[in-house]
Amino acid sequence: MQVKRIFTLLIIAVSLLCYQSPLKAMNYAADTAIVILPTPGTNPGPDGPRSPAFIPISAYYDSSLSSVLLSFKSNLGEIEVEVLNSTTGGYSSTLIDTQFLYSVMPITLGSGHYIITFTLPSGQQYQGEFDVN
């Protein structure tokens, strides 16, 4: 009985050590990590720094796919994603269902400096910037 328990714990420990999340796999293929920050004035709570903000979205731009690879820490529901090419003025907006925790969003507005804004169903907004050459 004791040997079986030790063997089970050993299998679990090795599995956890070997586990590589899809986001880490995407990170190796991605060119640019997009820093996502809360948009001031859209998040509940007192203004000013109190503690590090929890950011429920991770994003990477992959030039080989001409896409933004998205990862969500939990099911956030259906979120609106707005992409603005501030160089050319190009704009697109789409709704993404986050139930699968990962999504790929093609970027079709050409080269330039991009601002990407995520709006959650609660109204909270998060924003990031990246460049496409």
N, C-alpha and C positions, 0 to 999 in steps of 0.2 A: 504494500500500500504506500509506504513512504517513498520507495523507489519510483513508483508511478507519479506521485505528486512532484517529486524533484524533476523528473523527466518532463512533465507538463510545464512546469515553471521555466525550465531551460528552453523549451520550444517557444514559449511566449516571449522570453527575453531575446532570443535570437531573432524572432520575427520582428520585434520592435526595433532592434538595432539595424536590421536590413531594410526596413520599410522606407520607401522613398515616395513622397507624395507626388501627385501629378504636377503640383505647382513647382516643386523643385525641379522636376524634369523639364517643365516649360522654361524655368529660369535659365537653364543651361543653353537652351536654344534661342532665348530672347536676346535682342541687342541692347535694349534700354529698359531699366526698371523705371516705372513712372511713380513718382512720389505723390501719394494721395493725401490730401489734408482736408479737414472739415472747413466748409465755407463759413466765415464769420457771420453770426446773426441767424443761422438756420438751425442750430442745435440747441436743445433745451438746456437749461442750467445757467448758472452765473457766468458772466463774461470774465475773461482773464484766466491765466494758467493756474490750475489747481492740481492736476495730475496729467500724465500722458493720456492723450485721447485714444480711444479704441477705434481703429479704422477697420470696418468690416469688409473692405475691398482691397485686393492686390491687383496690380496691372503691370503688364510688360508689353513693349512694342517689339514685334518681330519683323524685321525688314524682309526676310526671305518669304514671309507669308503676306506682307503688307497688311498686317492685322495687329490688333491689341488683344492680348491673351488676358482674360479676366478670371479671377478666383474670388469666391465669396466665403467668408468664415462660417456663415450659416445661411439658411433660406431667408432672404430678405423680402421675398414676395416679388412682384413685378416692379422693376425700377426703370426710370427713364434715363437714358444715356444720351447726352448732347455732345457733339464734337464740332469744334470751331477751328478752322484753319485761319489763324489771325493774320497770316501773311497774305492770303488771297481773298479772305472773307467767305470762303466756302463753309457751309454749315450742314450738318445732318443730325437727325434725332431718331432714336429707336427705343422700343421697349424690350427689356430683357427679363425673362423669367429666371430667377436665381435658384430654383428648386434643385437643379443638378450640380450646383456649386461651382461650375466652370462654364465659360463661354468664350467664343472667339468672335471678335468684331472686326470685319474688314474695314480698312481705311482707304477710301477711294477719292479723296479730295486733293491729291497731288502732294508735292513737297511743300514744306513750310513749317511754321511753329504752330503746334496744336494745343488747345485747351480742351480737356475732357471733363464734363460735369456729370455726376451721378446724383439723381434725386430719388430718395427712398419714398415709399408710400406715406411715411410719417411727415414728409416735407424736409427732412434732414438732407443736406447736400454735402457732397465731397467733390473736390476738384484736384486735377493734376495737369501737368504740362509735359510735352515731349516734342521732339523735332523729327521730321521725316525729310531725308535727303533724296 
